[in-house]
Amino acid sequence: MKAFTMQVPPTDHRIPRWREELTTALAFLTRLPVRAPEHWDAGMLANALRLSPAVGAFVGAFAGSFYWLALSLGFSTLIAAVLGIVAAALLTGGLHEDALSDMADGFSGGWTRERKLEIMSDGRIGAHGALALMLALLLRVGAMAQISAPDRVMAALIAAAALSRAAMYVAMAVLPHAKETGLAHETGRPTSRQVMTALALGFVIAWLALPFGAALTAFIGAGLGGLFTALLAKRRIGGQTGDILGAVQQIAELGALLVLAAMLTN
């Protein structure tokens, strides 16, 4: 995940704190031209990102709306799924997809921890990164097309996007920093209370979108995807970087979508 700089107007201190934190999370995780603090410190950003499941729900609803619109215009579920994912990527700037490809390149191309980190910091995409990204996108398209019904696809995207960003936030808290520089290190470490807030918010959003059983299954799917990625990162490079956190989000989202595809198919 590449360096991030907020070029936004100064914050109006009359804005309620929760709204300020939500706009900070939106500015950090999307390309929306929202107002957020011009300068932030680690504690502030780590606190604001506990609302990332809400941002994820918005991204999921945005993608689901394009899927629904494409179907209503007569496109197939396959084309509609691709258009939905394109819409989400434009909204987020492909931030986490880029992180997934960087992690794949680093883990497959480096023999030492230092070399893996060096490759992950390189802005160029390699063959393994491109392959990982392509396979992840194909699985997301396939899951959406298999669910098929636009209302169910919308619900699945909202739930998966919210839960996966909660998983990313948990990884921020539990994984040590793999290096002493970079975006993840600057962001800081969430507290246990902040982690519980993010998990609760992610699950409540999923439960509002889905029946309880499906929401719980999606929660487990996202958790397993995030846990797999976190354990792999701990083993390969000793902890987290911005790219690892983005990859956790991508694989957690994929885990949730795949289990929902199996449950919600007509």
Backbone bond lengths (Angstrom), bond angles and torsions (degrees), N, CA, C in turn:
res aa  C-N    CA-C-N  psi(-1)  N-CA   C-N-CA  omega(-1)  CA-C   N-CA-C  phi
1 M - - - 1.450 - - 1.516 108.54 -
2 K 1.329 115.35 131.05 1.452 118.98 -171.81 1.529 111.88 -85.39
3 A 1.341 115.92 169.66 1.460 121.38 -177.34 1.519 110.36 -60.70
4 F 1.308 115.64 147.26 1.458 121.48 -175.79 1.513 108.79 -126.70
5 T 1.325 116.24 131.82 1.451 121.06 177.92 1.517 108.69 -132.59
6 M 1.318 117.31 128.96 1.449 121.57 178.74 1.523 109.65 -87.71
7 Q 1.311 116.88 116.28 1.450 121.91 174.96 1.526 107.37 -107.31
8 V 1.334 115.95 83.81 1.459 121.21 -173.52 1.516 110.03 -140.01
9 P 1.331 116.45 161.54 1.462 119.51 179.86 1.517 111.49 -66.77
10 P 1.327 117.02 159.99 1.463 120.01 177.62 1.512 111.24 -60.48
11 T 1.323 115.57 152.06 1.453 121.14 -178.39 1.523 111.59 -76.32
12 D 1.319 116.19 139.29 1.447 121.78 172.07 1.527 107.56 -82.73
13 H 1.337 117.18 115.50 1.452 120.67 -173.79 1.523 112.86 -70.94
14 R 1.339 116.81 -5.74 1.453 118.88 175.15 1.520 111.64 -79.64
15 I 1.332 118.16 -13.99 1.457 122.35 179.19 1.523 108.84 -68.23
16 P 1.355 118.14 133.04 1.471 119.73 177.38 1.517 110.92 -55.46
17 R 1.334 115.95 147.84 1.458 120.91 -173.50 1.525 112.34 -60.55
18 W 1.334 117.44 -40.71 1.459 118.49 -177.77 1.516 111.07 -64.18
19 R 1.345 115.99 -35.16 1.461 119.04 179.43 1.530 110.21 -70.20
20 E 1.315 115.69 -38.79 1.466 119.91 176.43 1.529 110.59 -60.86
21 E 1.334 116.38 -42.34 1.463 119.99 -179.96 1.525 111.00 -67.85
22 L 1.337 116.85 -37.99 1.462 119.49 179.24 1.519 111.13 -66.31
23 T 1.334 117.46 -41.98 1.460 119.23 178.49 1.519 111.12 -68.01
24 T 1.333 117.31 -32.10 1.466 120.24 174.71 1.518 110.24 -63.69
25 A 1.344 117.20 -44.99 1.461 121.14 178.07 1.524 110.73 -63.20
26 L 1.332 117.60 -40.19 1.464 121.20 178.05 1.527 110.86 -64.18
27 A 1.333 116.72 -42.94 1.465 120.40 179.67 1.520 111.33 -64.46
28 F 1.326 115.81 -34.44 1.462 121.09 -177.19 1.522 112.59 -77.77
29 L 1.338 117.37 -35.78 1.463 121.59 -170.78 1.525 114.29 -105.90
30 T 1.334 117.63 -7.13 1.457 120.27 178.48 1.522 109.58 -134.74
31 R 1.325 115.09 179.09 1.462 120.83 177.10 1.525 111.21 -104.49
32 L 1.318 117.68 17.16 1.456 120.73 178.51 1.532 110.10 -68.31
33 P 1.333 118.33 140.04 1.477 121.82 -179.43 1.527 111.18 -82.13
34 V 1.330 116.46 61.70 1.460 120.22 -178.02 1.517 110.16 -92.44
35 R 1.333 115.48 159.06 1.461 120.61 178.10 1.516 109.41 -81.37
36 A 1.292 115.60 136.02 1.467 121.74 178.19 1.521 107.90 -152.23
37 P 1.317 118.70 167.06 1.461 120.28 -179.29 1.526 112.14 -57.38
38 E 1.314 115.94 137.09 1.467 120.42 178.96 1.518 110.46 -67.87
39 H 1.319 116.09 -34.20 1.457 121.29 179.07 1.523 107.68 -126.34
40 W 1.323 116.85 138.65 1.464 120.68 179.95 1.504 108.62 -136.90
41 D 1.325 114.54 152.75 1.453 118.73 174.57 1.520 108.76 -110.66
42 A 1.332 115.77 173.03 1.466 120.58 -174.11 1.515 111.87 -59.33
43 G 1.335 117.25 -45.99 1.443 119.99 -176.86 1.514 112.55 -63.45
44 M 1.327 117.07 -38.96 1.455 121.60 -179.49 1.523 111.41 -64.89
45 L 1.330 116.90 -45.70 1.457 119.85 -177.95 1.521 111.27 -69.86
46 A 1.321 117.20 -41.18 1.456 120.13 177.78 1.524 110.78 -61.03
47 N 1.324 116.99 -36.75 1.460 120.85 178.12 1.525 111.14 -69.42
48 A 1.335 117.13 -43.47 1.465 121.10 -178.11 1.521 111.94 -63.93
49 L 1.316 116.98 -34.65 1.460 120.16 -176.05 1.523 113.43 -72.51
50 R 1.332 118.27 -4.51 1.460 118.34 172.48 1.524 110.58 -67.02
51 L 1.339 116.13 -16.69 1.455 121.66 175.91 1.525 112.18 -90.48
52 S 1.330 117.39 7.59 1.464 120.13 -179.03 1.531 113.51 -59.66
53 P 1.359 121.10 -30.91 1.468 118.17 174.62 1.531 112.91 -59.35
54 A 1.329 117.89 -33.65 1.461 120.40 177.31 1.530 110.45 -67.13
55 V 1.332 116.36 -40.02 1.466 120.31 175.31 1.525 109.64 -62.90
56 G 1.338 116.51 -42.05 1.454 120.25 178.03 1.519 111.92 -60.55
57 A 1.335 117.34 -40.96 1.464 120.60 178.61 1.524 110.51 -60.80
58 F 1.328 116.57 -39.21 1.466 120.28 177.69 1.525 111.09 -64.82
59 V 1.333 116.63 -43.51 1.468 120.64 178.45 1.531 109.96 -62.28
60 G 1.344 116.99 -43.64 1.454 120.39 178.82 1.513 112.41 -62.84
61 A 1.337 117.05 -41.80 1.460 120.67 178.57 1.529 111.31 -65.84
62 F 1.325 116.32 -36.36 1.466 121.13 178.18 1.525 110.14 -63.30
63 A 1.338 116.47 -47.20 1.462 120.54 178.66 1.526 110.61 -64.53
64 G 1.342 116.78 -42.31 1.457 120.39 179.68 1.516 112.59 -63.28
65 S 1.320 117.30 -33.96 1.463 120.76 178.70 1.529 111.17 -64.91
66 F 1.325 116.31 -39.97 1.460 119.87 178.42 1.533 110.42 -69.40
67 Y 1.321 116.99 -37.00 1.467 120.45 175.49 1.523 109.46 -60.66
68 W 1.317 116.79 -48.36 1.459 122.61 -178.63 1.532 110.69 -61.54
69 L 1.328 116.48 -44.71 1.462 121.15 179.66 1.523 110.92 -62.73
70 A 1.331 117.21 -43.67 1.461 120.49 -179.43 1.521 111.15 -62.32
71 L 1.326 117.06 -41.68 1.468 119.99 177.16 1.529 110.93 -62.41
72 S 1.322 116.20 -41.98 1.464 119.58 -178.48 1.526 111.89 -66.19
73 L 1.330 117.11 -22.85 1.461 121.59 177.92 1.528 112.50 -87.75
74 G 1.327 116.24 0.15 1.467 120.04 174.92 1.502 115.57 100.03
75 F 1.331 118.67 4.69 1.448 120.57 178.30 1.526 110.27 -76.14
76 S 1.323 115.68 158.30 1.465 121.09 177.67 1.527 110.16 -72.85
77 T 1.328 115.67 165.26 1.469 119.48 177.84 1.524 111.07 -62.31
78 L 1.327 117.51 -32.95 1.459 121.08 179.55 1.523 111.20 -65.01
79 I 1.326 116.35 -49.81 1.466 119.80 179.50 1.525 110.29 -65.96
80 A 1.321 117.10 -39.63 1.463 120.49 179.27 1.526 110.87 -61.85
81 A 1.340 117.10 -39.61 1.463 120.91 178.71 1.521 110.78 -64.20
82 V 1.328 117.23 -42.45 1.463 120.66 178.52 1.526 110.35 -62.10
83 L 1.335 116.81 -43.83 1.463 120.30 179.88 1.530 111.38 -64.78
84 G 1.320 116.85 -36.52 1.459 120.02 176.73 1.518 112.04 -63.31
85 I 1.318 116.34 -42.45 1.465 120.29 179.61 1.525 111.14 -69.61
86 V 1.322 117.10 -36.72 1.463 120.30 175.65 1.526 110.43 -61.17
87 A 1.331 116.23 -42.66 1.465 120.27 179.29 1.525 110.95 -61.18
88 A 1.332 116.42 -44.57 1.469 120.10 179.48 1.524 111.12 -63.91
89 A 1.335 116.94 -40.47 1.466 120.49 -179.71 1.528 111.41 -65.55
90 L 1.331 116.43 -36.88 1.461 119.20 177.07 1.522 110.76 -67.42
91 L 1.327 116.85 -37.42 1.460 120.48 -179.63 1.526 112.01 -67.24
92 T 1.310 116.66 -39.30 1.472 120.83 -177.31 1.521 113.44 -95.13
93 G 1.317 117.45 -9.83 1.452 120.27 -175.50 1.521 112.86 74.54
94 G 1.342 116.84 16.73 1.462 119.89 -178.68 1.517 112.93 62.48
95 L 1.331 116.31 28.31 1.458 121.70 -174.15 1.523 112.51 -57.38
96 H 1.329 116.82 -50.15 1.460 119.95 -175.73 1.529 111.82 -80.81
97 E 1.327 117.20 -29.83 1.465 119.35 174.93 1.520 111.00 -62.43
98 D 1.330 115.73 -40.57 1.464 120.47 176.69 1.526 110.69 -61.32
99 A 1.331 116.03 -39.54 1.469 120.44 179.51 1.522 111.29 -64.97
100 L 1.323 117.06 -40.60 1.467 120.60 178.97 1.518 111.11 -61.64
101 S 1.326 117.20 -44.08 1.462 120.03 -179.99 1.527 111.19 -66.18
102 D 1.330 117.22 -38.06 1.465 120.48 177.76 1.528 111.20 -64.02
103 M 1.343 116.90 -42.54 1.455 119.71 178.94 1.522 111.03 -63.17
104 A 1.325 116.85 -42.97 1.458 120.21 -179.50 1.525 111.18 -62.71
105 D 1.323 116.69 -42.54 1.467 120.02 177.87 1.530 111.04 -63.09
106 G 1.331 116.54 -46.13 1.458 120.16 -177.55 1.514 112.90 -65.02
107 F 1.320 117.16 -45.56 1.465 120.77 -176.87 1.520 112.26 -69.68
108 S 1.324 117.12 -29.62 1.462 119.45 -177.74 1.525 112.77 -92.21
109 G 1.341 117.31 -21.63 1.458 119.45 -172.56 1.512 115.86 -104.44
110 G 1.336 117.67 -9.13 1.450 119.28 -177.98 1.509 112.88 -114.12
111 W 1.340 116.94 139.34 1.459 121.74 179.83 1.521 112.01 -90.41
112 T 1.321 116.47 -24.26 1.453 120.78 179.86 1.528 109.62 -116.80
113 R 1.329 115.13 162.58 1.466 120.11 178.58 1.521 110.56 -59.34
114 E 1.326 117.10 -43.57 1.453 121.52 -177.91 1.528 111.21 -63.83
115 R 1.340 115.34 -40.50 1.466 118.93 -179.64 1.530 111.06 -68.89
116 K 1.322 117.15 -37.61 1.466 120.18 177.36 1.526 110.32 -61.03
117 L 1.328 116.83 -45.20 1.456 120.46 179.49 1.526 111.52 -64.55
118 E 1.322 116.00 -36.96 1.465 119.92 179.10 1.523 110.78 -64.77
119 I 1.329 117.36 -43.27 1.467 120.98 179.50 1.522 110.50 -65.49
120 M 1.327 117.04 -40.72 1.463 120.30 -179.66 1.524 111.66 -64.35
121 S 1.320 117.37 -27.47 1.467 121.24 179.59 1.519 112.53 -81.27
122 D 1.331 116.66 -11.86 1.463 121.60 -179.95 1.529 109.10 -75.84
123 G 1.321 116.74 131.41 1.460 120.65 -178.04 1.519 114.42 -72.15
124 R 1.313 118.13 -14.17 1.463 120.44 -178.14 1.519 110.58 -81.05
125 I 1.331 116.32 150.54 1.455 121.47 178.47 1.522 109.49 -102.38
126 G 1.333 115.17 134.68 1.459 120.70 179.83 1.522 111.83 -100.22
127 A 1.327 114.62 -177.29 1.465 119.93 -176.89 1.521 111.84 -62.90
128 H 1.335 117.32 -42.65 1.460 119.65 -177.99 1.530 111.48 -69.88
129 G 1.316 116.31 -36.34 1.455 119.63 176.64 1.515 111.64 -65.13
130 A 1.331 116.21 -42.94 1.463 120.49 178.33 1.525 110.89 -63.78
131 L 1.337 116.46 -40.55 1.460 120.35 -179.98 1.529 110.84 -65.62
132 A 1.331 117.40 -45.16 1.465 120.79 179.62 1.521 110.78 -61.25
133 L 1.313 116.65 -43.14 1.458 120.83 -179.85 1.518 111.21 -64.85
134 M 1.334 116.64 -43.56 1.457 120.73 -179.63 1.527 111.26 -63.21
135 L 1.339 117.13 -44.41 1.457 120.30 -179.79 1.527 111.42 -64.92
136 A 1.328 116.79 -40.65 1.466 120.16 178.87 1.528 111.03 -63.35
137 L 1.331 116.84 -42.40 1.458 120.37 179.49 1.527 111.05 -66.99
138 L 1.319 117.15 -39.73 1.464 120.15 178.42 1.525 111.29 -63.41
139 L 1.323 116.71 -40.27 1.469 119.68 178.70 1.529 111.13 -66.83
140 R 1.309 117.58 -37.03 1.470 120.08 177.28 1.523 110.75 -66.74
141 V 1.319 116.32 -43.37 1.468 119.87 176.79 1.525 110.22 -61.10
142 G 1.336 116.51 -45.30 1.457 120.41 -179.36 1.524 112.39 -62.66
143 A 1.330 116.71 -40.24 1.467 120.03 179.35 1.526 110.98 -64.27
144 M 1.337 116.70 -44.32 1.462 120.14 179.06 1.525 111.30 -64.18
145 A 1.325 116.57 -43.37 1.464 120.11 -179.75 1.523 111.26 -65.67
146 Q 1.328 117.49 -34.83 1.468 120.23 179.58 1.533 111.02 -70.73
147 I 1.310 118.20 -40.06 1.463 120.17 176.42 1.523 109.98 -63.33
148 S 1.329 116.14 -41.99 1.454 124.73 167.76 1.531 115.15 73.20
149 A 1.313 118.93 -64.20 1.465 122.02 -174.85 1.526 110.10 -59.79
150 P 1.338 118.33 129.08 1.470 120.20 -173.11 1.520 114.23 -61.71
151 D 1.346 118.19 -36.42 1.459 118.87 179.09 1.523 111.32 -67.49
152 R 1.343 116.93 -36.78 1.457 120.41 178.76 1.524 111.62 -72.72
153 V 1.335 116.22 -37.26 1.466 119.56 176.18 1.525 110.11 -63.10
154 M 1.321 116.62 -44.13 1.463 120.91 177.79 1.529 110.41 -57.27
155 A 1.334 116.20 -48.70 1.469 120.31 -178.95 1.520 111.32 -62.62
156 A 1.344 116.73 -42.62 1.466 120.48 -179.40 1.516 111.49 -64.55
157 L 1.336 117.30 -41.11 1.469 120.42 -179.64 1.524 111.29 -66.76
158 I 1.320 116.96 -41.56 1.465 120.17 178.77 1.526 110.26 -61.97
159 A 1.349 116.05 -48.40 1.463 120.41 -178.16 1.519 111.66 -63.75
160 A 1.335 116.88 -47.63 1.464 120.84 -176.54 1.530 111.29 -64.85
161 A 1.328 117.03 -40.88 1.465 120.27 -179.48 1.523 111.21 -67.18
162 A 1.333 117.53 -38.87 1.462 120.62 178.94 1.523 111.24 -69.12
163 L 1.330 117.10 -47.15 1.466 121.02 -177.48 1.525 111.63 -65.65
164 S 1.322 117.20 -37.89 1.466 120.12 -177.76 1.525 111.26 -68.27
165 R 1.314 117.25 -32.60 1.459 118.88 177.67 1.525 111.23 -76.89
166 A 1.315 116.79 -27.51 1.462 119.29 170.45 1.527 110.13 -65.49
167 A 1.345 116.69 -41.40 1.467 120.89 177.60 1.523 110.87 -62.32
168 M 1.319 117.05 -39.36 1.462 121.07 177.62 1.523 110.62 -62.02
169 Y 1.320 116.40 -39.99 1.458 121.11 -179.60 1.530 111.21 -67.28
170 V 1.332 115.94 -38.24 1.467 119.47 175.79 1.527 110.07 -61.95
171 A 1.328 116.82 -42.46 1.465 120.54 179.17 1.526 111.23 -61.63
172 M 1.333 117.07 -35.06 1.468 120.46 176.18 1.521 111.14 -58.93
173 A 1.337 115.35 -35.81 1.458 120.06 -174.98 1.519 113.08 -82.84
174 V 1.339 117.45 -38.68 1.468 119.34 -169.40 1.525 113.63 -94.19
175 L 1.334 117.65 -25.05 1.459 119.38 -178.95 1.530 110.85 -88.94
176 P 1.321 117.97 134.87 1.474 119.53 174.04 1.523 110.22 -69.77
177 H 1.303 116.29 160.82 1.464 119.84 177.12 1.518 109.94 -73.28
178 A 1.330 115.46 133.86 1.460 120.15 179.94 1.518 111.65 -80.03
179 K 1.335 116.96 -20.21 1.456 120.20 176.93 1.520 108.49 -149.07
180 E 1.310 115.84 162.95 1.458 121.60 -173.00 1.522 113.28 -93.29
181 T 1.318 117.13 11.56 1.458 121.48 176.82 1.520 107.89 -135.40
182 G 1.319 116.13 171.61 1.440 120.24 174.98 1.519 113.23 103.64
183 L 1.332 114.80 173.81 1.451 122.20 -173.98 1.515 112.73 -62.29
184 A 1.339 117.44 -46.32 1.465 120.17 -177.38 1.525 110.84 -61.51
185 H 1.332 116.33 -39.93 1.465 120.03 -179.71 1.523 110.61 -67.77
186 E 1.335 117.43 -38.79 1.456 121.39 -179.71 1.524 111.73 -69.12
187 T 1.328 116.73 -30.47 1.461 120.81 -176.47 1.517 111.91 -67.59
188 G 1.324 117.53 -34.02 1.456 120.72 179.25 1.522 112.05 96.92
189 R 1.326 116.10 -177.82 1.465 122.71 -176.92 1.522 110.06 -116.34
190 P 1.322 118.04 127.67 1.464 120.35 177.75 1.537 111.31 -68.41
191 T 1.322 115.56 156.09 1.455 120.98 174.16 1.530 109.66 -84.94
192 S 1.322 116.06 168.43 1.470 120.52 178.50 1.526 111.08 -60.65
193 R 1.312 116.81 -39.12 1.465 120.59 179.47 1.518 111.05 -64.83
194 Q 1.324 117.59 -41.20 1.454 120.92 178.06 1.527 111.34 -64.85
195 V 1.327 116.47 -38.16 1.465 120.68 177.93 1.522 110.30 -63.43
196 M 1.318 117.40 -44.21 1.457 120.66 179.30 1.532 111.11 -63.09
197 T 1.328 116.46 -36.70 1.465 120.27 176.89 1.521 110.79 -62.35
198 A 1.332 116.50 -45.38 1.462 120.77 -179.90 1.526 111.35 -64.50
199 L 1.325 117.24 -43.60 1.467 120.58 178.88 1.524 111.32 -63.24
200 A 1.327 116.43 -44.52 1.461 120.04 179.52 1.526 110.92 -63.53
201 L 1.333 116.79 -43.16 1.458 120.77 179.45 1.520 110.86 -62.99
202 G 1.332 116.71 -44.40 1.460 119.90 179.07 1.515 112.10 -61.15
203 F 1.345 116.92 -43.55 1.462 119.38 -178.32 1.528 111.65 -70.42
204 V 1.329 117.85 -39.42 1.461 120.09 178.51 1.526 110.62 -62.22
205 I 1.332 117.31 -42.19 1.467 120.58 177.38 1.527 110.06 -61.27
206 A 1.328 117.51 -44.59 1.457 120.92 178.97 1.525 110.89 -62.28
207 W 1.319 116.86 -40.26 1.465 122.06 -178.80 1.530 110.89 -68.86
208 L 1.328 117.61 -35.25 1.455 120.52 175.82 1.527 111.48 -66.85
209 A 1.324 116.50 -31.17 1.466 120.50 -177.83 1.528 112.84 -86.41
210 L 1.338 117.13 -28.23 1.459 122.12 -171.03 1.523 110.55 -130.45
211 P 1.337 117.21 161.33 1.462 119.63 168.40 1.532 109.91 -59.41
212 F 1.335 116.26 156.11 1.455 120.11 -174.21 1.524 112.29 -55.97
213 G 1.328 117.74 -45.05 1.465 120.82 -178.26 1.516 112.25 -61.68
214 A 1.334 116.28 -42.03 1.463 120.34 178.89 1.524 110.45 -68.28
215 A 1.336 116.92 -39.65 1.463 120.11 178.46 1.520 110.88 -62.88
216 L 1.337 116.56 -42.42 1.465 119.93 179.76 1.529 110.76 -65.88
217 T 1.334 116.71 -40.73 1.464 120.37 178.45 1.527 110.82 -64.05
218 A 1.329 116.65 -41.55 1.463 120.32 177.62 1.519 110.78 -64.29
219 F 1.329 116.77 -38.20 1.462 121.80 176.99 1.535 110.23 -59.71
220 I 1.329 115.81 -43.32 1.462 120.28 179.34 1.530 110.62 -67.68
221 G 1.349 116.81 -43.03 1.459 120.35 178.98 1.509 112.50 -60.83
222 A 1.350 116.29 -43.89 1.465 120.11 178.07 1.524 110.76 -65.65
223 G 1.340 115.91 -39.45 1.460 119.73 179.66 1.513 112.71 -63.81
224 L 1.327 116.30 -41.79 1.464 119.81 179.15 1.527 111.36 -66.41
225 G 1.330 116.59 -40.72 1.462 119.55 177.50 1.511 112.12 -63.35
226 G 1.337 116.03 -44.13 1.456 119.68 178.29 1.517 112.76 -66.55
227 L 1.351 115.98 -39.60 1.468 120.27 179.92 1.524 110.93 -64.67
228 F 1.324 116.92 -42.80 1.467 120.29 178.14 1.525 110.91 -58.09
229 T 1.332 116.27 -47.01 1.466 120.35 -178.33 1.519 111.43 -65.97
230 A 1.343 116.91 -41.22 1.461 120.89 -179.89 1.526 111.85 -64.33
231 L 1.340 116.45 -43.32 1.463 119.63 178.99 1.523 111.41 -65.47
232 L 1.327 116.53 -38.63 1.461 120.73 177.65 1.529 110.52 -62.90
233 A 1.333 115.98 -43.12 1.459 119.96 179.60 1.519 111.41 -65.59
234 K 1.321 116.53 -40.72 1.467 120.31 178.68 1.522 110.88 -61.08
235 R 1.322 115.69 -39.26 1.459 120.02 -178.64 1.524 111.90 -73.36
236 R 1.333 116.88 -40.30 1.464 120.01 -173.33 1.521 113.69 -82.07
237 I 1.342 117.22 -42.77 1.473 118.60 -175.13 1.529 112.85 -127.74
238 G 1.324 117.21 1.84 1.452 119.67 174.84 1.507 116.26 87.15
239 G 1.339 118.32 5.89 1.454 118.94 179.65 1.511 113.28 159.73
240 Q 1.331 115.77 -148.54 1.455 121.96 -172.06 1.516 113.57 -108.51
241 T 1.317 114.38 151.40 1.459 124.26 164.21 1.525 105.84 -134.09
242 G 1.317 117.74 178.16 1.454 119.96 175.83 1.522 111.63 -58.89
243 D 1.328 116.78 -38.82 1.465 119.99 178.55 1.521 111.65 -64.30
244 I 1.306 117.51 -38.28 1.468 120.58 179.10 1.522 109.92 -64.45
245 L 1.316 117.43 -43.64 1.460 120.25 180.00 1.520 111.36 -62.92
246 G 1.328 116.78 -41.67 1.463 119.48 177.17 1.512 111.97 -64.66
247 A 1.328 116.96 -38.46 1.458 120.47 178.22 1.525 111.18 -67.95
248 V 1.331 117.43 -36.79 1.466 120.72 175.05 1.524 109.62 -57.59
249 Q 1.321 116.71 -45.52 1.468 119.72 179.15 1.522 111.43 -60.22
250 Q 1.319 117.24 -45.55 1.457 120.63 -176.91 1.532 112.35 -64.12
251 I 1.309 116.77 -45.91 1.458 120.05 -176.76 1.522 110.82 -74.35
252 A 1.333 118.07 -33.78 1.456 120.55 174.93 1.531 110.45 -65.10
253 E 1.319 117.29 -42.59 1.464 120.70 177.82 1.522 110.84 -62.48
254 L 1.318 115.95 -42.12 1.457 119.83 179.01 1.524 110.87 -63.62
255 G 1.339 117.19 -41.13 1.452 120.28 178.06 1.515 111.94 -60.29
256 A 1.340 116.65 -43.57 1.463 120.52 178.73 1.522 111.20 -65.30
257 L 1.331 117.85 -43.61 1.467 120.68 -178.94 1.520 112.16 -64.48
258 L 1.324 116.91 -38.27 1.464 119.51 -177.80 1.529 111.43 -67.74
259 V 1.333 117.80 -42.36 1.468 118.64 179.12 1.527 110.02 -69.54
260 L 1.318 117.60 -33.35 1.470 119.67 177.33 1.519 110.98 -70.70
261 A 1.341 117.64 -33.76 1.459 119.56 176.21 1.516 111.47 -60.91
262 A 1.342 116.03 -37.22 1.461 120.13 178.57 1.530 111.25 -71.60
263 M 1.345 117.64 -32.24 1.469 121.11 -175.49 1.528 113.53 -86.16
264 L 1.331 117.33 -36.34 1.464 120.85 -169.86 1.512 114.16 -97.27
265 T 1.317 118.28 1.66 1.448 121.18 -179.29 1.521 110.06 -69.55
266 N 1.305 116.35 135.90 1.467 120.39 179.41 1.527 111.13 -63.18
